[in-house]
Amino acid sequence: MKHPANISVLVIPSWYPPLGGEFFREHSIALAEAGLKVNVLAGIETGIRQRPKDFLFRWHTTVNQNDGINEKIRFVRRIPLLQKVNAQRWVNAVVNMFADYRKHHPLPDLLQAHSSMWAGLAAAKIKQKWGIPYVITEHRGRFTGQGQMAQKLIKDWHKPLLAEAFDEAKHIVSVSASLHDTIKEISPQSSNKLSVIPNMTDTDFFVPYNRQTKADKPFRFLCVTHLEHLKGIDVLLNAFAGLQSHDAQPSQLMIAGSGVERARLVALCHSLGLKESVVFTGRLSRKEVLMQMQDADAFVLPSRFEAFGIVLIEAMACGLPLIATSSGGPADIVKHDTGMMCKPGNADDLMGAMQQMINHHHDFDRAKIRLHCLERYSREAVSAQYVKLYQSMRA
């Protein structure tokens, strides 16, 4: 079995900073910290409306060094309305990047593709041409199969491309067991190469703050998420409105994040009479998210479907008890000693969980919640599982 320092991994993410995917960078850095040789090859799809300067000028490859990893990044232009064509263009761009990469570097021992759409497909093409084995880690909530919305996000033209990505993979990691059924439906031969390795968080950054709780301070719920339909913020607002009418204890709801639903959600908030007790903070920096978590009494994530829910483990690292929906990944995270579960899309059920949290939050041991996070979701705990997997592949 190879020592980690003798294993070279080339990471291919489906999206990457500056357009999301900060987690993939952090994951790659954690692998390097665990002793692996790690490089990143990232194609970033960009459109003329969203990022005009990138679309017009940043089409060449740039090279960065980041905390022990080398990154090669290329912006790939997206053509409006042509999703299938854009998927193929992106895959071709990444394969071409790899062809150029191998001219200057030895072939890696293996590829780590983050999400089948479409890094997994690019890895399959690279394997077919150069014979390099690869691991797919699947992160996308659409594979939970939770409800019609999730199911509609996997279109008919996706399925043969996804099957190729999964079929060719040496191993498939999912961030929660909720993704397995859909993956096996698309690729029946994947059944014997599936495992779960959860996402990680920086438990040195996300830490509790030992504050003095004032008796007259409102109970503060915090939600940090994108403001889009699948995240269920409309359900949360209706649940909180019910809570306000039933509970005498003052409570407050902080909603942090930005997104296409913001204006509609603010209007709903006002129509429900919640203007004085709900705060929309807008998008926050990482430091500002930490400060909100340290000042909250409980964290709530009301998603309609969710592959994992990294914000849940960030909140756990801060010692916060959780409320989440049985929407896929959260079922792996939220246990009786870390929080409460409720039905997705059900405002009454969510209201009941919030009421219970106000009444019984002192029953949760914040130190134990953080310890649970350290044992399962720290960078060290999760990267050790990847090292073990890679070693078994290169034995």
VENTAJO-V491914 format. One record per backbone hydrogen bond with DSSP energy under -1.0 kcal/mol. CO is the residue of the C=O (numbers start at 1). NH is the residue of the N-H. If there is no record, write none. Layout:
# VENTAJO-V491914
CO;NH / CO;NH
This chain:
# VENTAJO-V491914
3;6 / 4;7 / 7;37 / 8;109 / 8;110 / 9;39 / 10;112 / 11;41 / 12;114 / 16;19 / 21;25 / 22;26 / 23;27 / 24;28 / 25;29 / 26;30 / 27;31 / 28;32 / 29;33 / 30;34 / 31;36 / 32;35 / 37;9 / 38;70 / 39;11 / 40;72 / 42;74 / 44;76 / 46;78 / 47;51 / 51;55 / 52;56 / 53;57 / 54;58 / 57;59 / 62;73 / 64;71 / 66;69 / 69;66 / 70;40 / 71;64 / 72;42 / 73;62 / 74;44 / 76;46 / 79;82 / 82;86 / 83;87 / 84;88 / 85;89 / 86;90 / 87;91 / 88;92 / 89;93 / 90;94 / 91;95 / 92;96 / 93;97 / 94;98 / 95;99 / 96;100 / 97;101 / 98;102 / 101;104 / 110;10 / 111;135 / 112;12 / 113;137 / 114;14 / 115;120 / 116;121 / 118;122 / 119;123 / 120;124 / 121;125 / 122;126 / 123;127 / 124;128 / 125;129 / 126;130 / 127;131 / 133;111 / 134;170 / 134;171 / 135;113 / 136;173 / 137;115 / 138;175 / 140;143 / 141;144 / 145;147 / 147;151 / 148;152 / 151;154 / 155;159 / 158;162 / 159;163 / 160;164 / 161;165 / 162;166 / 163;167 / 164;168 / 171;136 / 172;195 / 173;138 / 174;197 / 176;179 / 177;180 / 179;183 / 180;184 / 181;185 / 182;186 / 183;187 / 187;190 / 188;191 / 190;193 / 193;172 / 195;174 / 201;203 / 202;206 / 205;207 / 209;211 / 214;217 / 219;252 / 220;297 / 220;298 / 221;254 / 222;300 / 223;256 / 226;228 / 227;261 / 228;231 / 229;232 / 230;304 / 232;236 / 233;237 / 234;238 / 235;239 / 236;240 / 237;241 / 238;242 / 239;243 / 240;244 / 241;245 / 242;246 / 243;247 / 250;219 / 252;221 / 253;279 / 254;223 / 255;281 / 256;225 / 258;227 / 259;262 / 261;265 / 262;266 / 263;267 / 264;268 / 265;269 / 266;270 / 267;271 / 268;272 / 269;274 / 270;273 / 274;277 / 274;278 / 277;253 / 279;255 / 282;257 / 285;289 / 286;290 / 287;291 / 288;292 / 289;293 / 290;294 / 298;222 / 299;323 / 306;329 / 309;312 / 310;314 / 311;315 / 312;316 / 313;317 / 315;320 / 316;319 / 321;299 / 322;340 / 323;301 / 324;342 / 325;327 / 327;306 / 328;331 / 329;332 / 330;334 / 335;338 / 335;339 / 338;322 / 340;324 / 342;326 / 343;346 / 346;350 / 347;351 / 348;352 / 349;353 / 350;354 / 351;355 / 352;356 / 353;357 / 354;358 / 355;359 / 356;360 / 357;361 / 360;363 / 361;364 / 365;369 / 366;370 / 367;371 / 368;372 / 369;373 / 370;374 / 371;375 / 372;376 / 373;377 / 377;201 / 378;382 / 379;383 / 380;384 / 382;386 / 383;387 / 384;388 / 385;389 / 386;390 / 387;391 / 388;392 / 389;393 / 390;394
